[in-house]
Each structure stands twice: as C-alpha cells, then as structure tokens.
Amino acid sequence: MRKIVLITGATTGIGKAIALELAKEGYDIVINYCHSRDKAMELQKKIIEDYHVNCLAIQADVSKEDEVNEMIDQIERDLGIVDVLINNAGIDLPNLFYLKTADEFRKVLDVNVVGAYNCAKRVSKHMIDKKYGRIINISSTNGINTYYPMCFDYDASKAALNSLTHNLALQFAPYINVNAIAPGFIGTENELDGYDADFLKTETEKILVQRYGKPEEVAHLVKFLISDEASYINNTIIRIDGGQTGSC
Ligand code: NAD
C-alpha cells in the first residue's frame, strides 16, 4: 500500500515542490491550502494525471485546531491514516520593530508554530497506534541565526519550531521520527518577488556556493528523510543553505 503524505501550504514554493517530488516517488498526496483554491485544484489535477497516485486537496487554516481536525477526519474517511506529515505552511510579516504589532507577532507564531502543533497533535495519535510515522517541520536558518532585524518574530517562530521538533521527537519515540529542515535562501516565487538585482547579488555573495537554493533541492532532502534509508535520522535540525556565512 502506498504511504499517505500530508503537506501543509502545498500550493506554492517549497510545499508544491515537495508534493510533486513525493508524487513522482509514488506517495499518495494530500495538498493542504489556506486560500489558493484554484492553484490547489490545478496541482491536484497535475499530480493525478502525471503520477497516477491518489491526491486530495483540502482547505484548512493550520492555525485553527478545528479546521485541522476536520481536514484530517476527511483524509481518514477518503484516503486512510496519514503516514507522513510535512509541516511546511509558514508566513513572514517583516516590519520594523516599533511598527510591528503584538497581533502580527501572534499571527506569525500561530501559523508557524501552533499550526505545526495542531497538525502533529492530530496525526500522531494514529501514527502511534500504527507504530509508524514521520514528521518533518520546515523550519529556517533564521531559527538558528539572526540575519534581518525586521524578521524578529519569524526568527522566534522558527526557533520555537526547532524546539518543538526536539520535544515531539522525545514524546513520540520510538514510533515517529521527527526532524526539521532549516533552509537558507531558497528562490521561491514569494521569496524572489520584489527583490532587485543588487539585493540578490549581495545576498548570494553571503552564500558559500554563491547562489540561492531551489525548492526542488529541499524536496529531495524531504524525500530522503522520510525514506526507510533514513530511519536512523531522528530529532535533528538539518540545514540546507549552501553553507550560508554565519550559520552554525
Ligand atoms: P510560500 O509563501 O510559497 O509558502 C508558504 C505556504 O503556506 C503558502 O502556500 C501559503 O498559502 C501557506 N500558508 C500560509 N498560511 C497558512 C495557513 N494558516 N494555513 C495553511 N497554509 C498556509 O513560501 P515558501 O518559501 O515556499 O515557504 C515554505 C516554508 O519554507 C515556510 O515555512 C517558510 O518559512 C520556509 N522557508 C522558506 C525559505 C525560502 O527562502 N523560501 C527559507 C527558509 C524557510
């Protein structure tokens, strides 16, 4: 039987690349989306036509526990128990420290940390019953180092996600492996949008391999981490950042 993977925030960028790569590998795919229904339907159609696996597209705001629970109820009714959860949904609302509001700060934490918690909480029960599960949290090198003062709340959210990764790995052992991937600069549409050539040049000069990463490169790492070959990798944060200067 094919394994079922739920990817949150899967209609764009890194999440979309993960959905396509894992469909190609033969996993059944659940695309979670918050607002972009058309993109989700388009991706679902492509995955079914190109890779001949089962694919659902389900709307849910991951920061809302009731919506997450309804989404996973639907997956279990229509497809089966989730084997692999990729907590990819994330937001970044950069702003000057004194202009940022506490509500904006809470929103970033709600999506990036509470969203991952809501999904992990609901899927882990059946994973533990089945004595099998994989959870990957898409964190960031911003959770390890500080690069941009305007991203202080995003940085805090990703540091919290790293901590949550370690805590969940302890709680769910030995049945569920929980790891985080910390990408550096990945050239997704959203990430590149609005950057001018000078800024991009300065940013890529800080990266040892002198380029930004591709979403597909993160997807390949996810594919390896959820494979049986990686079953001894647990409770770790793996950077994929081209050796960004300042990373530790
Ligand atoms: P993206 O904006 O294309 O992807 C984020 C996705 O999450 C979007 O599809 C968005 O609609 C979805 N989303 C937002 N709020 C949601 C919610 N409440 N419920 C469900 N879905 C929601 O950006 P991306 O660059 O592909 O980022 C994907 C992940 O990778 C994020 O967690 C981001 O923090 C992380 N990341 C990205 C980079 C980068 O350079 N692109 C670097 C480090 C980490």
Boltz pocket constraint, residues with backbone or C-beta under 6 A from the ligand:
constraints:
  - pocket:
      binder: B
      contacts: [[A, 8], [A, 9], [A, 10], [A, 11], [A, 12], [A, 13], [A, 14], [A, 15], [A, 32], [A, 33], [A, 34], [A, 35], [A, 36], [A, 60], [A, 61], [A, 62], [A, 63], [A, 87], [A, 88], [A, 89], [A, 90], [A, 91], [A, 111], [A, 115], [A, 138], [A, 139], [A, 140], [A, 141], [A, 182], [A, 183], [A, 184], [A, 185], [A, 186], [A, 187], [A, 188], [A, 190], [A, 191]]
      max_distance: 6.0
